[in-house]
Amino acid sequence: MKQSKFLYALIALAMLLAIVPAASAAPNTAVACTDTHTVVAGDTLSLLADKAYGNVKAYWPIMAYTNYANLDDAKKYPNKITNPDVIDVGWVLCIPSQADATAFLAKFDPTKPNVGLLFGTPSSGQLQVGNWWTSGGEFAGINGVYDLYKKAYPGVELIHAGIAGGGGVNFQASNITKLQAGDPFDVFMLHAGKEVIQYDPEKYLTPVEDIVEAGEGSVMPDDLKKLLTYKGHMWTVPLNIHRGNVLWVNKKILADNGLTAPTTFDEFFTVADALKAKGIIPLAMGGANKFEGPQTFEVVLLGTVGPDGMLGLHDGTMKFSDPKVTEALNTYKKMLTYTNQDRDSLSWDQATKLVIEGKAAMNIMGDWADGEFVHAKKTAADYEGIPAPNNKGSFLLVSDGFGFPIKAPNPENARNWLKLITGKEAQEVFNINKGSICSRTDCDYSKFDDYLKSSAADFKVSRVIPIIVHGSAIDPAWKTAFTDIVIKFTADGDVAAAQAALVQAAKDAGVAQ
Ligand code: GAL
């Protein structure tokens, strides 16, 4: 099923899962299906709802009744729908009568819903996996891990609680609310590093060092391991390492114009000028997920101040008033003049898509973009990912992992998930599809694509710098201030104001300036 067609459904499910109280069991009433429908190519739940009830949004009863039917008679109805975005050809669906559908919709309020109504009463409980992985590559990655989990624990109802919005722009606030309300997911996605502070781990999370140490502790790079401990405990079980400072290049556009991929800022602007003169968008950029501009600026900053300077900015040994920071702001401002007009309205993956489809030549993004190229069936002949201009030798680290709420409704299922993701099999399937390397050092890179092979090799020889914009390097409040300042600067281009604000934000975070 096409993701775009169903995005509203996914978002609705996501919102629903974000605000619903802990899942309660559905009344497992006798299940009456007026129609038993076998999915054919082109079917979507909303099309079926339209056919059955004349309402494209009335797909919830079909989802729920198919799940009830599955609990009642798994032989006749072997499929469960855990994500309304995903139904496959051959699946057998239970279509309730108009009256049952209407009755269901009357008690199912998408703004105050009951997850149990959608899923029935599973035999071994549920596993709600809170995350924001809903783009093509992201979902392919996590879905590979879901398949492994379902194989190992077939009695568990696994719920993809995906809250759309790259970088966690919508997920993180909802997750804080759920934790505080005592209504958490069983496990939730977070970044290694200081991001955990926003989740008040001593109050809401279970330490996970036992799981990390037993599962991957002996094969985890030190640069990552040292990011995991806060207040004497580990709170995150990592499953990957991303590189945040990559330049993605459409090879054909560059070759057709006799250009080679730029490795320095000067080369970047020469290439960008040549492309612009031919009416080609040199640099695709998004903005809708709020991190695209800030991350691009962070990459430019790293390329300007170098790895020692960047670590210095994190700890105050380099000041944000430094002329190099002014230089970085000016370079970024100049870069913006080579981007697409609709920058602010595109999400990160829509910007990457411009490069995939040959509508723009380059994009600065983390290597989750690789998953989008892979998902679009592009190969090394079509694209490459190289260190962003002036960034060679520095690896801007973004690591995804999962946290374990104290009040996880299904703690055993959660623990099994966390153990599973420390393993090689789960990390390989996840990272090959999502576009990242393993947090274990012993994955088999012969199975990975050319870009990821190069990233794994670079990781070993580069200076590893934790990223600001994805929560690793600095406290959450400071990170938010940093991000807001860059978003404002992206709009108004006021270098002096942005630099003064960066200085103030560091001071506010208690970092001497
Ligand atoms: C990052 C995350 C990545 C990727 C990206 C875009 O914060 O670490 O896994 O999902 O956001 O959504």
Residues whose N, C-alpha, C, O or C-beta is under 5 A from the ligand:
A	BS01	GAL	G166 G167 W368 V398 D400 H470
